[in-house]
Amino acid sequence: MELQRTTEQYGVLLVNLGTPDEPTPKAVRRYLKQFLSDRRVVDLPRVLWWPLLNGIILPTRSPKVAHAYQTIWQDDSPLRRIGLAQAKSLQEKLEFIVGGEIPVELAMTYGNPSIPAGIEKLQQAGVKRIVVLPLYPQYSATTTGSVLDAVAKALADIRHVPEVRMVHDYYQHPLYINALAGSVKSHWQQHGQADKLLMSFHGIPQRYARLGDPYPTHCEATAKGVADALGLADDQWQLTYQSRFGKEPWLQPYTDETLEQLPKQGVKSLDIMCPAFAADCLETLEEIAVENRDVFMDAGGERYQYIHALNESPCHIKLLAQLVADQLTGW
């Protein structure tokens, strides 16, 4: 694909959720406050939510979350370190595909590097047309919707607004399904196949889905696509939802409760993956790989293997490059 370019310069804003600057209670509190203040994430009336958030949740959760981050922190948070590697590899891949340099900047909806900072860097590089690529295969208003809000807010402060296109989702993209299935096959070649493959997706409140969020439908399509690509029978795989927060019902079945029951149903060995996560982070490396492993093993399980996110693997970068190239067509 050869782009016909004169003065126009293309760029990519690669966006993930976010991470604290440091694994300290103060930095985590700052990050959580920004995250949990987003109305798309928590839509409770502010008069009810602010006292709960500032008076109870932030003071109690920040130290606990900071401790969890400390167990996986290596010079930087995994999400930011992997994201920077993804951006670098994507830029190199795009240069090969389109025959020209396309700057790629990593940005986070919450925390740093921020979306406004990413857009500013692209504009400083002469970019006039930006492809926004949220690293969320399945669309949700709580993730991709929040990226759109943050981009719009950042653009509101810019005099010369660039043209913008955004990838909405890619939950059924053949390269995505093949990459996930390939990661499972590679894992099986090294460790053998377990009794069951569990595909754990980040949850959202059931109410959000009832109000029109298509996220659970997208998750189901992804899981079915991976299972079909692997040739799995219905009893060899299962979809669950993790990381629920608060008291209202979230999407079910819940991952932790499922892990408690599987050994009682004869499932002694388990492979688990998190298809909604484009990069390993606290929810995969600590919650899934450590906490939930203990849940399964304590319930009578004998072998538990976490299959890592696609991260900066070549098949993942190939997918991301194709998503960007598709947006550049006809521009």
C-alpha positions in Angstrom: 0.0 0.0 0.0 1.6 3.2 -1.2 0.1 6.4 0.2 0.0 9.4 -2.1 1.2 12.2 0.2 2.0 15.8 -0.4 1.9 18.0 2.6 -0.4 15.7 4.6 1.2 13.7 7.3 -0.4 10.6 8.9 0.0 9.5 12.5 -1.3 7.0 14.9 -2.5 7.4 18.5 -2.3 4.0 20.2 -4.5 4.1 23.3 -4.8 1.9 26.3 -6.6 2.3 29.6 -3.9 3.6 31.9 -1.5 3.0 34.8 -0.2 4.9 37.8 3.1 6.7 37.5 4.6 4.8 40.4 3.5 1.8 42.6 2.8 4.0 45.6 -0.5 4.7 47.4 -0.2 8.4 46.4 0.3 7.7 42.7 -2.3 5.0 42.7 -4.8 7.2 44.4 -4.3 9.9 41.8 -4.8 7.4 39.0 -7.8 5.7 40.5 -9.5 9.1 41.1 -9.1 10.0 37.5 -10.3 6.6 36.3 -13.3 6.3 38.7 -14.4 9.9 38.1 -15.2 9.1 34.5 -19.0 9.1 34.1 -18.7 6.3 31.5 -17.0 4.1 34.0 -19.2 4.9 37.0 -22.5 6.6 36.1 -23.9 7.1 39.6 -25.2 10.6 40.5 -22.2 12.6 41.6 -23.9 13.7 44.8 -23.9 10.0 45.8 -20.6 8.9 44.2 -18.2 11.7 45.3 -18.5 11.0 49.1 -18.2 7.3 48.5 -15.2 7.7 46.2 -13.2 10.2 48.2 -14.2 9.1 51.7 -14.1 5.3 51.4 -12.9 3.9 48.1 -9.8 5.9 47.5 -8.4 5.8 51.1 -9.0 2.0 51.4 -8.2 0.7 47.9 -5.2 2.9 47.0 -2.8 1.1 49.5 -4.0 -2.3 48.5 -3.8 -1.6 44.8 -0.3 -0.1 45.2 0.9 -3.2 47.0 -0.5 -5.3 44.1 1.4 -3.1 41.6 4.6 -3.5 43.5 4.5 -7.3 42.9 4.6 -6.8 39.1 6.5 -3.5 38.7 9.9 -3.8 36.9 11.3 -0.3 36.4 7.9 0.6 35.0 4.4 -0.7 34.9 3.9 -3.7 32.5 1.1 -1.9 30.7 3.2 1.2 29.8 6.4 -0.8 29.1 4.6 -3.2 26.8 2.6 -0.3 25.2 5.8 1.6 24.3 7.2 -1.6 22.7 4.0 -2.0 20.8 4.1 1.6 19.5 7.7 1.2 18.4 7.0 -2.1 16.6 3.9 -0.8 15.0 5.7 2.2 13.6 8.3 -0.1 12.1 5.7 -2.4 10.7 3.7 0.5 9.2 6.8 1.9 7.5 7.3 -1.5 5.8 3.6 -1.8 4.8 2.8 1.7 3.5 6.2 2.7 2.3 6.6 5.7 4.4 7.1 6.9 8.0 4.0 7.0 10.1 4.6 8.3 13.7 3.0 6.3 16.4 2.5 7.7 19.9 1.3 5.7 22.9 -1.4 7.3 25.1 -3.5 6.4 28.1 -7.0 7.5 28.8 -6.0 7.8 32.5 -2.5 8.6 33.6 0.6 9.1 31.5 1.5 9.4 28.7 -1.8 11.3 28.3 -4.0 11.6 25.2 -3.4 15.4 25.0 0.3 14.8 25.2 0.2 12.2 22.5 -1.8 14.4 20.1 0.6 17.3 20.8 3.6 15.1 19.9 2.0 14.0 16.7 1.2 17.6 15.7 4.7 18.6 16.5 5.8 15.9 14.0 3.7 17.5 11.3 0.8 15.1 11.6 -2.5 16.4 10.2 -4.4 13.1 10.0 -4.6 10.9 13.1 -5.8 7.3 13.3 -6.9 6.6 16.9 -6.4 3.0 17.7 -7.9 2.0 21.1 -6.4 -1.3 22.2 -9.9 -2.7 23.0 -10.9 -5.5 20.6 -14.5 -5.5 22.0 -16.3 -2.1 22.1 -17.6 -0.8 25.4 -18.7 2.7 26.3 -16.5 2.3 29.4 -13.4 1.8 27.3 -13.5 2.8 23.6 -16.3 5.4 24.4 -14.1 7.0 27.0 -11.2 7.2 24.5 -13.5 9.1 22.1 -14.5 11.5 24.9 -10.9 12.1 25.9 -9.8 12.7 22.3 -12.7 15.1 21.7 -11.8 17.0 24.9 -8.2 17.2 23.9 -9.1 18.5 20.4 -11.4 21.2 21.9 -8.2 23.0 23.1 -6.5 22.9 19.7 -6.8 25.8 17.2 -5.9 23.8 14.1 -7.8 20.5 14.7 -6.4 17.5 12.8 -8.6 15.1 10.9 -9.3 12.1 13.0 -10.4 8.5 12.3 -10.9 5.9 15.1 -11.0 2.1 15.1 -14.3 1.2 16.7 -13.6 -2.5 17.4 -11.9 -5.6 16.0 -13.4 -8.4 18.0 -14.0 -10.6 14.9 -11.1 -9.6 12.8 -9.5 -12.7 11.2 -6.0 -11.6 12.2 -7.1 -11.1 15.8 -8.8 -14.5 16.1 -5.9 -16.2 14.4 -3.4 -14.5 16.7 -5.3 -15.6 19.8 -5.7 -19.1 18.6 -2.1 -19.2 17.6 -1.0 -18.1 21.1 -3.1 -21.0 22.6 -1.6 -23.5 20.1 1.9 -22.3 21.0 1.2 -22.7 24.7 -0.1 -26.2 24.1 3.0 -27.2 22.2 5.1 -26.1 25.2 3.0 -27.2 28.1 0.3 -29.6 26.8 -3.4 -29.1 26.6 -5.4 -28.7 29.8 -8.9 -30.2 30.5 -10.5 -26.8 29.7 -9.7 -23.4 28.2 -11.2 -20.5 30.1 -11.5 -17.2 28.3 -11.9 -14.5 31.0 -13.0 -11.0 29.9 -13.1 -7.9 32.0 -16.6 -7.3 33.2 -19.0 -4.4 33.2 -22.3 -4.0 35.1 -25.2 -5.9 33.6 -27.1 -2.6 33.6 -24.7 -1.1 31.1 -25.5 -3.9 28.7 -29.2 -3.5 29.2 -28.8 0.1 28.3 -27.3 -0.8 24.9 -23.6 -1.5 25.5 -22.7 -4.3 22.9 -19.7 -5.5 24.9 -21.0 -8.9 26.0 -22.1 -9.7 22.5 -18.6 -8.8 21.2 -17.0 -11.0 23.9 -19.2 -14.0 23.0 -18.3 -13.6 19.4 -14.6 -13.5 20.1 -14.7 -16.5 22.4 -16.7 -18.6 19.9 -14.3 -17.5 17.1 -11.3 -18.7 19.1 -13.0 -21.9 20.1 -13.9 -22.7 16.5 -10.4 -21.9 15.3 -9.0 -24.3 17.8 -11.6 -27.0 17.0 -12.8 -27.2 20.6 -16.0 -28.9 21.7 -18.5 -27.0 23.8 -17.3 -28.7 27.0 -13.7 -27.9 26.4 -14.0 -24.1 26.8 -15.9 -21.5 28.7 -16.3 -17.7 28.8 -16.3 -15.8 32.1 -16.0 -12.2 33.4 -13.5 -10.9 35.9 -12.7 -7.8 38.0 -16.2 -6.8 39.2 -16.5 -3.8 41.5 -19.2 -2.7 43.8 -22.5 -4.4 44.8 -24.6 -4.3 41.6 -24.7 -7.4 39.4 -22.0 -7.5 36.7 -21.8 -9.7 33.6 -21.8 -13.4 34.5 -20.5 -16.1 35.0 -17.9 -14.6 37.3 -14.3 -15.9 36.8 -13.5 -16.4 40.4 -16.7 -18.3 41.2 -16.3 -20.4 38.2 -12.8 -21.4 39.2 -14.1 -22.5 42.6 -16.6 -24.8 40.9 -14.6 -26.3 38.1 -12.5 -28.8 40.2 -15.8 -30.1 41.6 -16.9 -30.8 38.1 -13.9 -32.9 37.3 -11.7 -30.1 35.7 -8.3 -30.6 37.3 -6.2 -28.8 34.8 -7.0 -25.4 33.3 -5.6 -23.0 30.7 -6.8 -19.4 31.1 -6.5 -16.4 28.8 -7.8 -12.8 28.7 -8.7 -11.9 25.1 -10.0 -8.4 26.0 -6.5 -7.3 27.1 -4.1 -6.3 24.4 -1.2 -6.0 26.9 -0.5 -7.7 30.2 -1.3 -5.6 33.2 -2.4 -5.7 36.8 -5.6 -7.6 36.0 -3.8 -10.3 34.1 -0.5 -10.7 35.9 -1.7 -10.3 39.4 -5.5 -11.0 39.5 -5.6 -13.8 36.9 -2.1 -15.3 37.1 -1.7 -15.2 40.9 -5.0 -14.6 42.8 -7.2 -16.7 40.7 -4.7 -19.4 40.4 -4.9 -19.7 44.2 -8.7 -19.9 44.0 -8.5 -22.8 41.5 -5.8 -24.7 43.3 -7.4 -24.3 46.7 -10.7 -25.7 45.3 -8.9 -28.9 44.2 -7.3 -28.0 40.9 -4.0 -29.6 40.0 -2.6 -27.5 37.1 -3.3 -23.9 36.2 -1.6 -22.1 33.3 -2.1 -18.4 32.3 -1.6 -17.7 28.6 -0.2 -14.3 28.2 -1.8 -11.4 26.3 -0.7 -10.9 22.7 1.5 -8.0 23.9 4.2 -7.0 21.2 4.1 -10.4 19.5 4.6 -10.2 15.7 1.1 -11.6 15.0 -0.4 -8.8 17.2 1.6 -6.1 15.5 0.6 -7.4 12.1 -3.1 -7.1 13.2 -2.6 -3.5 14.6 -0.8 -2.5 11.4 -3.6 -3.8 9.3 -6.2 -2.0 11.3 -4.4 1.3 10.8 -3.8 0.6 7.1 -7.5 0.0 6.6 -8.3 3.4 8.1 -5.7 5.1 5.8 -7.5 3.8 2.7 -9.3 6.5 0.8 -8.2 9.3 3.0 
